[in-house]
């Protein structure tokens, strides 16, 4: 089986690239607009804007291609689900443009989020996900902790990744 060649992507804080806020929000909207209450592009623009910190949570990173176009992004927030507020920070909004998937963009985004989290003093990252994304996060060093049932009936897999010195043990 021939895998596509990895392509380079530059990963930056979205706070440093405000021109990419709407393009990143659009990528997220294209992927997840079918979720109830999240069908309008402006919801994704507002949410992405609210996750655009620099030195403290929440933060968002954007991946760009050689032309400077947004090809992916990922956020890091203190709490994703109130029922799981005893854990955090949470990786959220991971998206890679469909034509760039499987080429290392997602792994580069996760690596950059991990680097930022270590520099910010965090020992552990969390993600709530499902489907094929569970395997992606496992390849990125996350371990399955449990599957939970949320009040809305959603059943995400909860994974965590140790950072810094705790990642060596």
Long-range contacts (C-beta under 8 A, 24 or more apart in sequence): 3-102, 4-102, 4-103, 5-103, 6-103, 6-104, 7-65, 7-100, 7-103, 7-104, 7-105, 8-66, 9-63, 9-64, 9-65, 9-71, 9-72, 9-100, 9-104, 9-105, 9-108, 10-63, 10-64, 11-61, 11-62, 11-63, 11-108, 11-109, 11-111, 11-112, 12-61, 12-62, 12-64, 13-54, 13-59, 13-60, 13-61, 13-62, 14-48, 14-51, 14-52, 14-59, 14-60, 14-61, 14-62, 14-73, 15-52, 15-53, 15-54, 15-59, 15-60, 16-54, 17-62, 17-64, 18-52, 20-62, 20-64, 20-70, 21-45, 21-48, 21-49, 21-52, 23-69, 23-70, 24-48, 24-60, 24-62, 24-70, 24-73, 24-95, 25-49, 27-70, 27-72, 27-73, 27-95, 27-97, 28-73, 28-93, 28-95, 31-95, 47-93, 48-73, 48-75, 48-93, 51-75, 51-77, 51-92, 51-93, 56-120, 57-89, 57-120, 59-116, 60-93, 61-109, 61-112, 61-113, 61-116, 63-96, 63-105, 63-108, 63-109, 65-100, 70-97, 71-96, 71-97, 71-100, 71-105, 72-96, 72-97, 72-100, 72-105, 72-106, 72-109, 73-109, 74-106, 74-109, 74-110, 74-112, 74-113, 76-113, 76-116, 76-117, 76-125, 80-126, 80-128, 81-128, 81-150, 83-148, 83-150, 83-151, 84-126, 84-128, 84-148, 84-158, 87-124, 87-126, 87-158, 87-160, 88-126, 89-117, 89-122, 89-125, 89-126, 90-125, 90-126, 90-127, 90-128, 91-125, 91-126, 91-127, 91-137, 92-127, 94-127, 94-133, 106-136, 106-140, 107-139, 107-140, 110-137, 110-140, 111-140, 114-141, 114-161, 114-163, 117-163, 118-163, 118-164, 122-163, 123-162, 123-163, 123-164, 123-165, 123-166, 124-160, 124-161, 124-162, 124-163, 124-166, 125-160, 125-161, 125-163, 126-158, 126-159, 126-160, 127-158, 127-159, 127-160, 127-161, 128-156, 128-157, 128-158, 129-156, 129-157, 129-159, 130-155, 130-156, 130-157, 134-159, 137-161, 141-167
